[in-house]
Amino acid sequence: MKKVGIVMGSDSDLPIIQKGVDMLRALDIPFEVHVYSAHRTPVEARDFALNARENGFGALICAAGMAAHLAGAIAANTTLPVIGIPCKGGMMDGLDALLATVQMPTGIPVATVAINGAANAALLAAQIIAVEDAELARKLDDKRKADAAAVLAKDAGILERL
Ligand code: RP5
């Protein structure tokens, strides 16, 4: 199976990506986690992106806050699908990172999830990998069913909680 790469701009982003790591582990998807900054380590970030396909990655997740250029900088150097997680924090509490991540120029797409949306980023990466992996697609179907059953169980019990 192809790996998912998670890159964060700083180790201070670690608590945010934890839910994504947990999701990939729950789905038995191989992954790597790296700290590369678009600004502080631009050469390492570029080299990671340039080599990602031949290194066995199928999708990349990039988490960064504030002037969040990491996902775009990675996407500029690979045609693998790149998913951006804008991280909460800074003066604008993540809105700055959301806009920096989502407003990509035509030709270099970044699939941007919600601020701190690491679980959805991992699920989207899983769905990308699952295009060519029937077993993983089945796990994702099972998860959808389990999630729906959990909501319906709450529906059945909601009156007792009022
Ligand atoms: C961004 O700046 C990082 O992704 C992080 O969200 C934010 C702050 O980084 P540190 O100053 O904590 O290293 O580049």
Backbone and ligand atoms as CSV (ligand in chain L), in Angstrom:
chain,resi,resn,atom,element,x,y,z
A,1,MET,N,N,0.838,-1.202,0.000
A,1,MET,CA,C,0.000,0.000,0.000
A,1,MET,C,C,0.871,1.250,0.000
A,2,LYS,N,N,0.435,2.284,-0.717
A,2,LYS,CA,C,1.157,3.562,-0.707
A,2,LYS,C,C,1.110,4.176,0.696
A,3,LYS,N,N,2.169,4.914,1.031
A,3,LYS,CA,C,2.240,5.589,2.337
A,3,LYS,C,C,1.569,6.960,2.250
A,4,VAL,N,N,1.158,7.445,3.425
A,4,VAL,CA,C,0.732,8.844,3.556
A,4,VAL,C,C,1.859,9.598,4.256
A,5,GLY,N,N,2.215,10.733,3.714
A,5,GLY,CA,C,3.225,11.585,4.350
A,5,GLY,C,C,2.547,12.730,5.080
A,6,ILE,N,N,2.905,12.906,6.347
A,6,ILE,CA,C,2.414,14.068,7.103
A,6,ILE,C,C,3.608,14.980,7.356
A,7,VAL,N,N,3.499,16.215,6.905
A,7,VAL,CA,C,4.562,17.191,7.128
A,7,VAL,C,C,3.963,18.346,7.915
A,8,MET,N,N,4.658,18.751,8.980
A,8,MET,CA,C,4.182,19.921,9.733
A,8,MET,C,C,5.272,20.975,9.756
A,9,GLY,N,N,4.828,22.226,9.810
A,9,GLY,CA,C,5.769,23.332,9.734
A,9,GLY,C,C,6.610,23.500,10.977
A,10,SER,N,N,6.121,22.977,12.099
A,10,SER,CA,C,6.828,23.101,13.377
A,10,SER,C,C,6.366,21.976,14.279
A,11,ASP,N,N,7.210,21.575,15.222
A,11,ASP,CA,C,6.745,20.552,16.158
A,11,ASP,C,C,5.668,21.102,17.090
A,12,SER,N,N,5.472,22.418,17.086
A,12,SER,CA,C,4.359,22.976,17.871
A,12,SER,C,C,3.006,22.619,17.241
A,13,ASP,N,N,3.021,22.107,16.006
A,13,ASP,CA,C,1.780,21.656,15.344
A,13,ASP,C,C,1.416,20.214,15.728
A,14,LEU,N,N,2.281,19.557,16.472
A,14,LEU,CA,C,2.100,18.135,16.784
A,14,LEU,C,C,0.734,17.804,17.412
A,15,PRO,N,N,0.267,18.575,18.418
A,15,PRO,CA,C,-1.041,18.222,19.004
A,15,PRO,C,C,-2.164,18.259,17.974
A,16,ILE,N,N,-2.023,19.108,16.962
A,16,ILE,CA,C,-3.089,19.232,15.950
A,16,ILE,C,C,-3.110,18.016,15.040
A,17,ILE,N,N,-1.929,17.510,14.662
A,17,ILE,CA,C,-1.931,16.389,13.711
A,17,ILE,C,C,-2.198,15.033,14.388
A,18,GLN,N,N,-2.229,15.020,15.729
A,18,GLN,CA,C,-2.390,13.740,16.437
A,18,GLN,C,C,-3.645,12.980,15.984
A,19,LYS,N,N,-4.769,13.693,15.799
A,19,LYS,CA,C,-6.011,13.008,15.391
A,19,LYS,C,C,-5.866,12.379,14.004
A,20,GLY,N,N,-5.065,12.989,13.149
A,20,GLY,CA,C,-4.813,12.408,11.827
A,20,GLY,C,C,-3.973,11.151,11.939
A,21,VAL,N,N,-2.965,11.214,12.798
A,21,VAL,CA,C,-2.121,10.035,13.032
A,21,VAL,C,C,-2.982,8.891,13.588
A,22,ASP,N,N,-3.846,9.221,14.544
A,22,ASP,CA,C,-4.716,8.189,15.139
A,22,ASP,C,C,-5.611,7.552,14.068
A,23,MET,N,N,-6.120,8.383,13.160
A,23,MET,CA,C,-7.016,7.872,12.108
A,23,MET,C,C,-6.251,6.944,11.156
A,24,LEU,N,N,-5.050,7.349,10.759
A,24,LEU,CA,C,-4.264,6.498,9.847
A,24,LEU,C,C,-3.929,5.171,10.523
A,25,ARG,N,N,-3.584,5.242,11.809
A,25,ARG,CA,C,-3.283,3.994,12.549
A,25,ARG,C,C,-4.512,3.094,12.608
A,26,ALA,N,N,-5.681,3.692,12.881
A,26,ALA,CA,C,-6.915,2.897,12.990
A,26,ALA,C,C,-7.237,2.191,11.668
A,27,LEU,N,N,-6.821,2.797,10.569
A,27,LEU,CA,C,-7.099,2.217,9.243
A,27,LEU,C,C,-5.933,1.384,8.719
A,28,ASP,N,N,-4.888,1.230,9.548
A,28,ASP,CA,C,-3.697,0.435,9.159
A,28,ASP,C,C,-3.033,0.969,7.888
A,29,ILE,N,N,-2.964,2.273,7.775
A,29,ILE,CA,C,-2.308,2.889,6.616
A,29,ILE,C,C,-0.888,3.288,7.015
A,30,PRO,N,N,0.118,2.848,6.257
A,30,PRO,CA,C,1.500,3.225,6.599
A,30,PRO,C,C,1.708,4.731,6.392
A,31,PHE,N,N,2.487,5.333,7.293
A,31,PHE,CA,C,2.697,6.779,7.174
A,31,PHE,C,C,4.066,7.167,7.723
A,32,GLU,N,N,4.498,8.336,7.320
A,32,GLU,CA,C,5.677,8.978,7.914
A,32,GLU,C,C,5.271,10.361,8.378
A,33,VAL,N,N,5.933,10.849,9.409
A,33,VAL,CA,C,5.697,12.213,9.909
A,33,VAL,C,C,7.014,12.965,9.890
A,34,HIS,N,N,6.983,14.181,9.355
A,34,HIS,CA,C,8.195,15.004,9.273
A,34,HIS,C,C,7.911,16.436,9.713
A,35,VAL,N,N,8.948,17.110,10.170
A,35,VAL,CA,C,8.883,18.550,10.441
A,35,VAL,C,C,9.774,19.234,9.418
A,36,TYR,N,N,9.142,19.881,8.443
A,36,TYR,CA,C,9.861,20.695,7.450
A,36,TYR,C,C,9.082,21.999,7.301
A,37,SER,N,N,9.769,23.088,7.346
A,37,SER,CA,C,9.112,24.392,7.225
A,37,SER,C,C,9.354,24.975,5.835
A,38,ALA,N,N,8.283,25.555,5.255
A,38,ALA,CA,C,8.438,26.219,3.951
A,38,ALA,C,C,9.419,27.379,4.039
A,39,HIS,N,N,9.545,27.946,5.225
A,39,HIS,CA,C,10.367,29.150,5.383
A,39,HIS,C,C,11.701,28.868,6.060
A,40,ARG,N,N,11.684,27.995,7.093
A,40,ARG,CA,C,12.903,27.752,7.864
A,40,ARG,C,C,13.779,26.664,7.252
A,41,THR,N,N,13.159,25.707,6.561
A,41,THR,CA,C,13.925,24.632,5.888
A,41,THR,C,C,13.366,24.424,4.472
A,42,PRO,N,N,13.435,25.443,3.630
A,42,PRO,CA,C,12.821,25.332,2.300
A,42,PRO,C,C,13.454,24.251,1.425
A,43,VAL,N,N,14.747,24.016,1.584
A,43,VAL,CA,C,15.430,23.021,0.742
A,43,VAL,C,C,14.958,21.615,1.104
A,44,GLU,N,N,14.871,21.335,2.416
A,44,GLU,CA,C,14.428,20.009,2.856
A,44,GLU,C,C,12.966,19.769,2.473
A,45,ALA,N,N,12.138,20.806,2.604
A,45,ALA,CA,C,10.719,20.669,2.223
A,45,ALA,C,C,10.615,20.374,0.724
A,46,ARG,N,N,11.388,21.078,-0.081
A,46,ARG,CA,C,11.364,20.862,-1.532
A,46,ARG,C,C,11.853,19.451,-1.878
A,47,ASP,N,N,12.964,19.029,-1.264
A,47,ASP,CA,C,13.522,17.710,-1.572
A,47,ASP,C,C,12.540,16.590,-1.187
A,48,PHE,N,N,11.872,16.769,-0.041
A,48,PHE,CA,C,10.877,15.765,0.369
A,48,PHE,C,C,9.792,15.638,-0.702
A,49,ALA,N,N,9.299,16.785,-1.173
A,49,ALA,CA,C,8.226,16.764,-2.182
A,49,ALA,C,C,8.715,16.172,-3.503
A,50,LEU,N,N,9.904,16.573,-3.918
A,50,LEU,CA,C,10.440,16.097,-5.201
A,50,LEU,C,C,10.602,14.574,-5.217
A,51,ASN,N,N,10.948,13.989,-4.060
A,51,ASN,CA,C,11.232,12.557,-3.987
A,51,ASN,C,C,10.056,11.721,-3.475
A,52,ALA,N,N,8.952,12.373,-3.125
A,52,ALA,CA,C,7.868,11.675,-2.421
A,52,ALA,C,C,7.276,10.532,-3.249
A,53,ARG,N,N,7.071,10.741,-4.532
A,53,ARG,CA,C,6.450,9.680,-5.342
A,53,ARG,C,C,7.357,8.453,-5.402
A,54,GLU,N,N,8.646,8.668,-5.685
A,54,GLU,CA,C,9.534,7.499,-5.785
A,54,GLU,C,C,9.811,6.889,-4.409
A,55,ASN,N,N,9.528,7.638,-3.344
A,55,ASN,CA,C,9.686,7.087,-2.000
A,55,ASN,C,C,8.435,6.376,-1.493
A,56,GLY,N,N,7.441,6.179,-2.371
A,56,GLY,CA,C,6.311,5.307,-2.038
A,56,GLY,C,C,5.112,5.995,-1.425
A,57,PHE,N,N,5.067,7.337,-1.503
A,57,PHE,CA,C,3.904,8.034,-0.957
A,57,PHE,C,C,2.792,8.102,-2.002
A,58,GLY,N,N,1.533,8.058,-1.518
A,58,GLY,CA,C,0.383,8.189,-2.409
A,58,GLY,C,C,-0.402,9.466,-2.170
A,59,ALA,N,N,-0.208,10.075,-1.008
A,59,ALA,CA,C,-0.872,11.343,-0.675
A,59,ALA,C,C,-0.058,12.022,0.423
A,60,LEU,N,N,-0.085,13.349,0.419
A,60,LEU,CA,C,0.676,14.125,1.396
A,60,LEU,C,C,-0.259,15.049,2.161
A,61,ILE,N,N,-0.059,15.112,3.466
A,61,ILE,CA,C,-0.826,16.014,4.331
A,61,ILE,C,C,0.154,17.031,4.898
A,62,CYS,N,N,-0.174,18.310,4.772
A,62,CYS,CA,C,0.730,19.360,5.251
A,62,CYS,C,C,-0.004,20.259,6.230
A,63,ALA,N,N,0.532,20.373,7.437
A,63,ALA,CA,C,-0.085,21.187,8.487
A,63,ALA,C,C,0.808,22.375,8.807
A,64,ALA,N,N,0.223,23.570,8.786
A,64,ALA,CA,C,0.999,24.758,9.142
A,64,ALA,C,C,0.062,25.858,9.621
A,65,GLY,N,N,0.612,26.726,10.442
A,65,GLY,CA,C,-0.173,27.851,10.936
A,65,GLY,C,C,0.393,29.168,10.459
A,66,MET,N,N,-0.320,30.222,10.751
A,66,MET,CA,C,0.037,31.617,10.439
A,66,MET,C,C,0.296,31.814,8.937
A,67,ALA,N,N,1.505,32.196,8.522
A,67,ALA,CA,C,1.803,32.345,7.081
A,67,ALA,C,C,1.999,30.940,6.520
A,68,ALA,N,N,0.879,30.225,6.344
A,68,ALA,CA,C,0.913,28.774,6.121
A,68,ALA,C,C,1.163,28.443,4.652
A,69,HIS,N,N,2.409,28.511,4.246
A,69,HIS,CA,C,2.774,28.262,2.855
A,69,HIS,C,C,3.240,26.832,2.607
A,70,LEU,N,N,3.275,26.015,3.671
A,70,LEU,CA,C,3.885,24.688,3.525
A,70,LEU,C,C,3.169,23.817,2.485
A,71,ALA,N,N,1.846,23.715,2.594
A,71,ALA,CA,C,1.126,22.846,1.653
A,71,ALA,C,C,1.344,23.313,0.211
A,72,GLY,N,N,1.288,24.605,-0.001
A,72,GLY,CA,C,1.505,25.132,-1.353
A,72,GLY,C,C,2.919,24.903,-1.843
A,73,ALA,N,N,3.882,25.067,-0.954
A,73,ALA,CA,C,5.285,24.863,-1.340
A,73,ALA,C,C,5.546,23.393,-1.670
A,74,ILE,N,N,4.924,22.496,-0.898
A,74,ILE,CA,C,5.061,21.062,-1.203
A,74,ILE,C,C,4.362,20.745,-2.527
A,75,ALA,N,N,3.146,21.268,-2.697
A,75,ALA,CA,C,2.381,20.996,-3.920
A,75,ALA,C,C,3.105,21.509,-5.167
A,76,ALA,N,N,3.883,22.551,-5.002
A,76,ALA,CA,C,4.614,23.119,-6.143
A,76,ALA,C,C,5.660,22.153,-6.686
A,77,ASN,N,N,6.043,21.163,-5.853
A,77,ASN,CA,C,7.146,20.275,-6.231
A,77,ASN,C,C,6.753,18.811,-6.366
A,78,THR,N,N,5.442,18.546,-6.459
A,78,THR,CA,C,4.981,17.172,-6.687
A,78,THR,C,C,3.609,17.214,-7.336
A,79,THR,N,N,3.268,16.164,-8.097
A,79,THR,CA,C,1.895,16.036,-8.592
A,79,THR,C,C,1.124,15.001,-7.778
A,80,LEU,N,N,1.689,14.539,-6.655
A,80,LEU,CA,C,0.883,13.761,-5.707
A,80,LEU,C,C,-0.196,14.673,-5.126
A,81,PRO,N,N,-1.351,14.094,-4.738
A,81,PRO,CA,C,-2.368,14.926,-4.087
A,81,PRO,C,C,-1.862,15.461,-2.745
A,82,VAL,N,N,-2.066,16.765,-2.526
A,82,VAL,CA,C,-1.625,17.421,-1.286
A,82,VAL,C,C,-2.850,17.960,-0.549
A,83,ILE,N,N,-2.932,17.614,0.719
A,83,ILE,CA,C,-4.037,18.058,1.575
A,83,ILE,C,C,-3.464,19.008,2.616
A,84,GLY,N,N,-4.036,20.201,2.709
A,84,GLY,CA,C,-3.538,21.198,3.651
A,84,GLY,C,C,-4.395,21.270,4.900
A,85,ILE,N,N,-3.737,21.310,6.056
A,85,ILE,CA,C,-4.444,21.556,7.323
A,85,ILE,C,C,-4.010,22.929,7.838
A,86,PRO,N,N,-4.911,23.912,7.804
A,86,PRO,CA,C,-4.580,25.191,8.436
A,86,PRO,C,C,-4.629,25.028,9.955
A,87,CYS,N,N,-3.581,25.454,10.639
A,87,CYS,CA,C,-3.515,25.255,12.095
A,87,CYS,C,C,-3.970,26.507,12.846
A,88,LYS,N,N,-4.759,26.258,13.876
A,88,LYS,CA,C,-5.233,27.340,14.739
A,88,LYS,C,C,-4.055,27.975,15.460
A,89,GLY,N,N,-4.156,29.280,15.691
A,89,GLY,CA,C,-3.097,29.956,16.443
A,89,GLY,C,C,-2.775,31.296,15.827
A,90,GLY,N,N,-1.876,32.017,16.463
A,90,GLY,CA,C,-1.492,33.322,15.942
A,90,GLY,C,C,-2.564,34.360,16.189
A,91,MET,N,N,-2.331,35.551,15.714
A,91,MET,CA,C,-3.213,36.685,15.988
A,91,MET,C,C,-4.625,36.470,15.440
A,92,MET,N,N,-4.743,35.762,14.301
A,92,MET,CA,C,-6.063,35.566,13.681
A,92,MET,C,C,-6.636,34.188,13.961
A,93,ASP,N,N,-5.981,33.469,14.840
A,93,ASP,CA,C,-6.508,32.195,15.354
A,93,ASP,C,C,-6.806,31.153,14.266
A,94,GLY,N,N,-6.028,31.160,13.209
A,94,GLY,CA,C,-6.170,30.128,12.188
A,94,GLY,C,C,-6.799,30.620,10.898
A,95,LEU,N,N,-7.495,31.757,10.949
A,95,LEU,CA,C,-8.102,32.286,9.727
A,95,LEU,C,C,-7.014,32.667,8.723
A,96,ASP,N,N,-5.914,33.211,9.217
A,96,ASP,CA,C,-4.779,33.543,8.344
A,96,ASP,C,C,-4.244,32.287,7.653
A,97,ALA,N,N,-4.084,31.216,8.434
A,97,ALA,CA,C,-3.566,29.963,7.874
A,97,ALA,C,C,-4.546,29.347,6.883
A,98,LEU,N,N,-5.852,29.455,7.197
A,98,LEU,CA,C,-6.872,28.924,6.286
A,98,LEU,C,C,-6.768,29.609,4.919
A,99,LEU,N,N,-6.707,30.930,4.922
A,99,LEU,CA,C,-6.648,31.652,3.650
A,99,LEU,C,C,-5.333,31.379,2.923
A,100,ALA,N,N,-4.232,31.331,3.667
A,100,ALA,CA,C,-2.927,31.077,3.039
A,100,ALA,C,C,-2.888,29.688,2.404
A,101,THR,N,N,-3.599,28.737,3.018
A,101,THR,CA,C,-3.568,27.358,2.514
A,101,THR,C,C,-4.533,27.159,1.344
A,102,VAL,N,N,-5.697,27.773,1.442
A,102,VAL,CA,C,-6.748,27.476,0.457
A,102,VAL,C,C,-6.614,28.294,-0.830
A,103,GLN,N,N,-6.008,29.460,-0.756
A,103,GLN,CA,C,-6.031,30.375,-1.909
A,103,GLN,C,C,-4.868,30.104,-2.857
A,104,MET,N,N,-4.872,28.901,-3.435
A,104,MET,CA,C,-3.781,28.521,-4.328
A,104,MET,C,C,-4.034,28.988,-5.761
A,105,PRO,N,N,-2.976,29.314,-6.477
A,105,PRO,CA,C,-3.161,29.711,-7.873
A,105,PRO,C,C,-3.518,28.508,-8.750
A,106,THR,N,N,-4.249,28.777,-9.821
A,106,THR,CA,C,-4.628,27.717,-10.766
A,106,THR,C,C,-3.385,26.972,-11.249
A,107,GLY,N,N,-3.466,25.653,-11.212
A,107,GLY,CA,C,-2.357,24.818,-11.669
A,107,GLY,C,C,-1.661,24.077,-10.536
A,108,ILE,N,N,-1.779,24.613,-9.305
A,108,ILE,CA,C,-1.110,23.971,-8.153
A,108,ILE,C,C,-2.162,23.790,-7.049
A,109,PRO,N,N,-2.995,22.735,-7.164
A,109,PRO,CA,C,-4.076,22.589,-6.186
A,109,PRO,C,C,-3.616,22.069,-4.832
A,110,VAL,N,N,-4.284,22.558,-3.785
A,110,VAL,CA,C,-4.156,22.006,-2.439
A,110,VAL,C,C,-5.581,21.776,-1.927
A,111,ALA,N,N,-5.896,20.552,-1.550
A,111,ALA,CA,C,-7.210,20.231,-0.991
A,111,ALA,C,C,-7.186,20.624,0.475
A,112,THR,N,N,-7.860,21.718,0.798
A,112,THR,CA,C,-7.753,22.273,2.147
A,112,THR,C,C,-8.920,21.813,3.012
A,113,VAL,N,N,-8.606,21.291,4.204
A,113,VAL,CA,C,-9.646,20.898,5.155
A,113,VAL,C,C,-9.844,22.037,6.160
A,114,ALA,N,N,-10.735,21.817,7.106
A,114,ALA,CA,C,-11.060,22.850,8.099
A,114,ALA,C,C,-9.843,23.170,8.980
A,115,ILE,N,N,-9.904,24.302,9.651
A,115,ILE,CA,C,-8.866,24.653,10.626
A,115,ILE,C,C,-8.772,23.517,11.653
A,116,ASN,N,N,-7.556,22.999,11.824
A,116,ASN,CA,C,-7.270,21.859,12.718
A,116,ASN,C,C,-7.943,20.554,12.269
A,117,GLY,N,N,-8.327,20.459,10.991
A,117,GLY,CA,C,-9.098,19.302,10.532
A,117,GLY,C,C,-8.253,18.074,10.205
A,118,ALA,N,N,-7.445,17.657,11.142
A,118,ALA,CA,C,-6.495,16.573,10.872
A,118,ALA,C,C,-7.176,15.226,10.630
A,119,ALA,N,N,-8.277,14.965,11.334
A,119,ALA,CA,C,-8.951,13.673,11.139
A,119,ALA,C,C,-9.512,13.595,9.708
A,120,ASN,N,N,-10.140,14.671,9.259
A,120,ASN,CA,C,-10.667,14.666,7.890
A,120,ASN,C,C,-9.536,14.624,6.862
A,121,ALA,N,N,-8.412,15.271,7.159
A,121,ALA,CA,C,-7.270,15.200,6.239
A,121,ALA,C,C,-6.819,13.746,6.078
A,122,ALA,N,N,-6.756,13.028,7.196
A,122,ALA,CA,C,-6.343,11.619,7.138
A,122,ALA,C,C,-7.377,10.785,6.385
A,123,LEU,N,N,-8.666,11.075,6.623
A,123,LEU,CA,C,-9.713,10.329,5.913
A,123,LEU,C,C,-9.669,10.595,4.414
A,124,LEU,N,N,-9.423,11.843,4.041
A,124,LEU,CA,C,-9.324,12.162,2.609
A,124,LEU,C,C,-8.116,11.472,1.990
A,125,ALA,N,N,-6.998,11.465,2.708
A,125,ALA,CA,C,-5.816,10.737,2.220
A,125,ALA,C,C,-6.147,9.254,2.071
A,126,ALA,N,N,-6.874,8.708,3.043
A,126,ALA,CA,C,-7.257,7.290,2.979
A,126,ALA,C,C,-8.137,7.029,1.756
A,127,GLN,N,N,-9.066,7.925,1.478
A,127,GLN,CA,C,-9.945,7.750,0.322
A,127,GLN,C,C,-9.144,7.807,-0.982
A,128,ILE,N,N,-8.119,8.635,-1.014
A,128,ILE,CA,C,-7.258,8.707,-2.205
A,128,ILE,C,C,-6.518,7.376,-2.385
A,129,ILE,N,N,-5.941,6.866,-1.299
A,129,ILE,CA,C,-5.221,5.586,-1.373
A,129,ILE,C,C,-6.196,4.460,-1.750
A,130,ALA,N,N,-7.438,4.572,-1.251
A,130,ALA,CA,C,-8.422,3.502,-1.447
A,130,ALA,C,C,-8.916,3.410,-2.891
A,131,VAL,N,N,-8.646,4.400,-3.720
A,131,VAL,CA,C,-9.030,4.313,-5.138
A,131,VAL,C,C,-8.444,3.047,-5.760
A,132,GLU,N,N,-7.246,2.682,-5.316
A,132,GLU,CA,C,-6.576,1.501,-5.873
A,132,GLU,C,C,-6.459,0.379,-4.830
A,133,ASP,N,N,-7.248,0.423,-3.763
A,133,ASP,CA,C,-7.102,-0.564,-2.689
A,133,ASP,C,C,-8.491,-0.947,-2.173
A,134,ALA,N,N,-9.003,-2.072,-2.648
A,134,ALA,CA,C,-10.371,-2.481,-2.323
A,134,ALA,C,C,-10.546,-2.766,-0.832
A,135,GLU,N,N,-9.521,-3.335,-0.202
A,135,GLU,CA,C,-9.607,-3.654,1.223
A,135,GLU,C,C,-9.757,-2.380,2.055
A,136,LEU,N,N,-8.979,-1.365,1.710
A,136,LEU,CA,C,-9.084,-0.093,2.427
A,136,LEU,C,C,-10.441,0.560,2.152
A,137,ALA,N,N,-10.927,0.469,0.903
A,137,ALA,CA,C,-12.249,1.027,0.575
A,137,ALA,C,C,-13.329,0.373,1.430
A,138,ARG,N,N,-13.194,-0.954,1.661
A,138,ARG,CA,C,-14.167,-1.651,2.499
A,138,ARG,C,C,-14.106,-1.144,3.940
A,139,LYS,N,N,-12.886,-0.908,4.443
A,139,LYS,CA,C,-12.750,-0.362,5.810
A,139,LYS,C,C,-13.402,1.010,5.932
A,140,LEU,N,N,-13.250,1.816,4.877
A,140,LEU,CA,C,-13.858,3.149,4.917
A,140,LEU,C,C,-15.382,3.049,4.889
A,141,ASP,N,N,-15.905,2.107,4.098
A,141,ASP,CA,C,-17.365,1.880,4.091
A,141,ASP,C,C,-17.844,1.454,5.478
A,142,ASP,N,N,-17.104,0.530,6.095
A,142,ASP,CA,C,-17.481,0.048,7.435
A,142,ASP,C,C,-17.471,1.202,8.440
A,143,LYS,N,N,-16.481,2.079,8.318
A,143,LYS,CA,C,-16.401,3.212,9.248
A,143,LYS,C,C,-17.600,4.139,9.071
A,144,ARG,N,N,-17.970,4.398,7.821
A,144,ARG,CA,C,-19.159,5.241,7.582
A,144,ARG,C,C,-20.393,4.628,8.241
A,145,LYS,N,N,-20.537,3.284,8.091
A,145,LYS,CA,C,-21.705,2.618,8.681
A,145,LYS,C,C,-21.670,2.715,10.202
A,146,ALA,N,N,-20.489,2.511,10.793
A,146,ALA,CA,C,-20.355,2.583,12.249
A,146,ALA,C,C,-20.640,4.003,12.742
A,147,ASP,N,N,-20.153,5.003,12.006
A,147,ASP,CA,C,-20.400,6.400,12.399
A,147,ASP,C,C,-21.894,6.722,12.329
A,148,ALA,N,N,-22.561,6.220,11.271
A,148,ALA,CA,C,-24.003,6.459,11.139
A,148,ALA,C,C,-24.763,5.768,12.267
A,149,ALA,N,N,-24.359,4.537,12.600
A,149,ALA,CA,C,-25.021,3.802,13.686
A,149,ALA,C,C,-24.860,4.544,15.009
A,150,ALA,N,N,-23.711,5.169,15.217
A,150,ALA,CA,C,-23.472,5.924,16.461
A,150,ALA,C,C,-24.409,7.123,16.551
A,151,VAL,N,N,-24.636,7.783,15.426
A,151,VAL,CA,C,-25.567,8.931,15.425
A,151,VAL,C,C,-26.986,8.450,15.713
A,152,LEU,N,N,-27.392,7.324,15.084
A,152,LEU,CA,C,-28.759,6.825,15.277
A,152,LEU,C,C,-28.978,6.334,16.705
A,153,ALA,N,N,-27.909,5.814,17.322
A,153,ALA,CA,C,-28.007,5.412,18.737
A,153,ALA,C,C,-28.239,6.641,19.604
A,154,LYS,N,N,-27.594,7.755,19.256
A,154,LYS,CA,C,-27.814,9.004,19.999
A,154,LYS,C,C,-29.243,9.507,19.781
A,155,ASP,N,N,-29.731,9.358,18.536
A,155,ASP,CA,C,-31.110,9.773,18.242
A,155,ASP,C,C,-32.089,8.992,19.110
A,156,ALA,N,N,-31.854,7.675,19.215
A,156,ALA,CA,C,-32.766,6.827,19.983
A,156,ALA,C,C,-32.771,7.204,21.460
A,157,GLY,N,N,-31.645,7.723,21.959
A,157,GLY,CA,C,-31.562,8.003,23.395
A,157,GLY,C,C,-31.703,9.473,23.756
A,158,ILE,N,N,-31.996,10.331,22.781
A,158,ILE,CA,C,-31.902,11.771,23.043
A,158,ILE,C,C,-32.982,12.257,24.019
A,159,LEU,N,N,-34.183,11.654,23.955
A,159,LEU,CA,C,-35.272,12.118,24.810
A,159,LEU,C,C,-34.941,11.906,26.282
A,160,GLU,N,N,-34.282,10.780,26.562
A,160,GLU,CA,C,-33.939,10.475,27.961
A,160,GLU,C,C,-32.933,11.458,28.536
A,161,ARG,N,N,-32.235,12.156,27.679
A,161,ARG,CA,C,-31.212,13.096,28.167
A,161,ARG,C,C,-31.784,14.478,28.428
A,162,LEU,N,N,-33.089,14.662,28.132
A,162,LEU,CA,C,-33.687,15.999,28.279
A,162,LEU,C,C,-34.513,16.092,29.567
L,1,RP5,C1,C,4.138,27.833,11.295
L,1,RP5,O1,O,4.238,28.770,12.313
L,1,RP5,C2,C,4.120,26.497,11.974
L,1,RP5,O2,O,3.443,25.566,11.179
L,1,RP5,C3,C,3.390,26.791,13.258
L,1,RP5,O3,O,1.979,26.535,13.133
L,1,RP5,C4,C,3.605,28.268,13.472
L,1,RP5,C5,C,4.452,28.572,14.691
L,1,RP5,O4,O,5.654,27.853,14.642
L,1,RP5,P1,P,6.663,27.873,15.893
L,1,RP5,O5,O,7.106,29.292,16.046
L,1,RP5,O6,O,5.881,27.371,17.071
L,1,RP5,O7,O,7.786,26.943,15.542
L,1,RP5,O8,O,5.200,27.918,10.407
